[in-house]
Amino acid sequence: MVKQYSDNRKAKCLQDIIGPPRMVDYIDYVQNNMIPSCPITKEDIIQAEDILGPNLVSLKRKTVRKTPERVVLNSLDNLPNELLTEHGNVTIAIDIMYINGIPFMMTTSQAIHFGTAEMIKNEMKWTIIKSIQQIIDTYHGRGFKIKHILGDRQFECI
């Protein structure tokens, strides 16, 4: 078992040294004695691929990045009436979170679980009020009404 693993490692190392070729080409080189004094067999190469995985150097050189498909956003203008009827009055929770020292106004709604994140310049009263007003306008633009805003003591000033 240890010898097999050792032979598999040797097969992988040799593949890295000579190219690295595709597995089919590598097997062809070994079977046709194109590599002088090569102690590796076809079985070693196949087992190395199974145990150690594909040769990453080879994959990096031969893998082509495909252009991703275009993202199509569904229009949020046509929300189902049932959603507005059942969850039209919204309660949101707000907090300020720092990411790499940058403050963000984070919100989430209780019933519909819609979350927002907005970078803010500072934590001054008027900045916070402006950010909250933009969030309220976003909800109102879709037909929701904000009934309650939940926040910690940080928001007592407003």
C-alpha positions as a printed NumPy array, in Angstrom:
array([[  0.   ,   0.   ,   0.   ],
       [  2.82 ,   2.4  ,   0.891],
       [  4.695,   1.456,  -2.283],
       [  1.588,   2.092,  -4.392],
       [  1.134,   5.537,  -2.829],
       [  4.821,   6.271,  -3.351],
       [  4.538,   5.245,  -7.017],
       [  1.427,   7.427,  -7.396],
       [  3.308,  10.428,  -5.954],
       [  6.207,   9.756,  -8.331],
       [  3.78 ,   9.633, -11.26 ],
       [  2.308,  13.003, -10.215],
       [  5.744,  14.594,  -9.746],
       [  6.97 ,  13.332, -13.102],
       [  3.83 ,  14.685, -14.765],
       [  4.594,  18.117, -13.279],
       [  8.205,  17.939, -14.479],
       [  7.487,  17.007, -18.097],
       [  4.856,  19.461, -18.99 ],
       [  2.368,  18.704, -17.508],
       [  0.664,  16.773, -20.298],
       [ -2.93 ,  15.605, -20.327],
       [ -3.449,  12.232, -18.691],
       [ -4.068,  10.468, -22.052],
       [ -0.848,  11.885, -23.498],
       [  1.064,  11.027, -20.323],
       [ -0.098,   7.402, -20.507],
       [  0.89 ,   7.345, -24.181],
       [  4.408,   8.633, -23.32 ],
       [  4.873,   5.933, -20.677],
       [  3.485,   3.063, -22.779],
       [  5.593,   3.969, -25.837],
       [  8.797,   4.356, -23.722],
       [  9.167,   8.033, -24.658],
       [ 10.488,   8.774, -21.158],
       [ 13.842,   6.978, -20.687],
       [ 14.23 ,   4.756, -17.594],
       [ 10.695,   5.522, -16.421],
       [  9.637,   3.26 , -13.516],
       [  6.006,   4.424, -13.751],
       [  3.215,   2.314, -15.24 ],
       [ -0.143,   3.158, -16.74 ],
       [ -1.805,   1.884, -13.551],
       [  0.273,   4.289, -11.427],
       [ -0.894,   7.215, -13.539],
       [ -4.566,   6.202, -13.348],
       [ -4.398,   5.552,  -9.59 ],
       [ -2.588,   8.859,  -9.041],
       [ -5.412,  10.653, -10.857],
       [ -8.016,   8.819,  -8.725],
       [ -6.264,   9.26 ,  -5.386],
       [ -4.528,  12.629,  -5.741],
       [ -6.957,  14.27 ,  -8.147],
       [ -6.318,  15.993, -11.456],
       [ -3.124,  17.896, -12.084],
       [ -3.944,  21.477, -11.071],
       [ -1.13 ,  23.038, -13.096],
       [ -2.466,  21.349, -16.198],
       [ -6.02 ,  22.454, -15.464],
       [ -4.979,  26.061, -14.887],
       [ -3.24 ,  26.214, -18.236],
       [ -6.005,  24.582, -20.234],
       [ -9.179,  25.795, -18.574],
       [-10.802,  28.689, -20.408],
       [-12.971,  31.176, -18.575],
       [-16.437,  31.253, -20.053],
       [-18.387,  34.482, -20.232],
       [-21.119,  34.29 , -17.581],
       [-24.731,  34.513, -18.627],
       [-26.402,  37.884, -18.299],
       [-28.304,  38.356, -15.055],
       [-31.948,  39.222, -15.642],
       [-33.703,  40.918, -12.764],
       [-37.377,  40.275, -12.336],
       [-39.342,  43.455, -11.921],
       [-40.328,  44.163,  -8.336],
       [-43.032,  46.567,  -9.477],
       [-45.596,  43.786,  -9.772],
       [-45.646,  42.372,  -6.251],
       [-48.458,  39.908,  -5.568],
       [-51.46 ,  41.578,  -3.933],
       [-51.541,  38.817,  -1.297],
       [-48.077,  39.865,  -0.12 ],
       [-49.109,  43.479,   0.317],
       [-52.413,  42.503,   1.952],
       [-50.833,  40.135,   4.436],
       [-47.555,  41.952,   5.093],
       [-48.241,  45.542,   4.   ],
       [-47.47 ,  46.945,   7.446],
       [-43.798,  46.321,   8.091],
       [-41.652,  46.386,  11.209],
       [-37.948,  46.801,  10.567],
       [-34.955,  46.348,  12.851],
       [-31.989,  48.672,  12.337],
       [-28.418,  48.722,  13.536],
       [-25.053,  50.102,  12.524],
       [-22.409,  47.533,  11.661],
       [-18.758,  48.169,  10.971],
       [-17.012,  46.286,   8.193],
       [-13.272,  47.031,   8.016],
       [-13.905,  50.201,  10.019],
       [-16.572,  51.476,   7.602],
       [-20.046,  52.065,   9.109],
       [-23.076,  50.513,   7.399],
       [-26.738,  50.998,   8.229],
       [-28.18 ,  47.475,   8.314],
       [-31.914,  46.758,   8.322],
       [-34.128,  43.717,   8.105],
       [-37.898,  43.455,   8.068],
       [-39.617,  40.992,  10.362],
       [-42.34 ,  39.477,   8.194],
       [-40.916,  39.585,   4.681],
       [-37.244,  39.232,   5.718],
       [-36.028,  41.893,   3.31 ],
       [-32.631,  43.24 ,   4.276],
       [-30.745,  46.361,   3.283],
       [-27.192,  47.541,   3.818],
       [-26.134,  51.107,   3.179],
       [-22.723,  52.63 ,   3.74 ],
       [-22.933,  55.808,   5.803],
       [-20.306,  58.532,   6.231],
       [-20.595,  58.799,  10.011],
       [-22.953,  58.172,  12.922],
       [-24.209,  61.713,  13.274],
       [-27.925,  62.296,  13.843],
       [-28.646,  63.794,  10.413],
       [-26.753,  61.083,   8.56 ],
       [-28.725,  58.386,  10.355],
       [-32.038,  60.162,   9.713],
       [-31.238,  60.531,   6.013],
       [-30.313,  56.836,   5.736],
       [-33.503,  55.719,   7.511],
       [-35.586,  58.006,   5.287],
       [-34.067,  56.395,   2.173],
       [-34.937,  52.951,   3.535],
       [-38.507,  54.034,   4.299],
       [-38.806,  55.472,   0.778],
       [-37.62 ,  52.144,  -0.658],
       [-40.381,  50.28 ,   1.185],
       [-43.024,  52.889,   0.301],
       [-42.005,  52.73 ,  -3.354],
       [-43.052,  49.071,  -3.369],
       [-46.333,  49.663,  -1.545],
       [-45.268,  48.753,   2.017],
       [-45.812,  50.978,   5.037],
       [-43.282,  51.106,   7.863],
       [-45.223,  50.923,  11.137],
       [-42.391,  50.293,  13.619],
       [-38.625,  50.732,  13.631],
       [-36.701,  48.78 ,  16.237],
       [-33.22 ,  49.908,  17.254],
       [-30.932,  49.966,  20.265],
       [-29.98 ,  52.97 ,  22.424],
       [-27.75 ,  54.236,  19.66 ],
       [-30.897,  55.492,  17.877],
       [-32.515,  57.244,  20.883],
       [-31.4  ,  60.645,  19.606],
       [-33.793,  60.346,  16.653]])
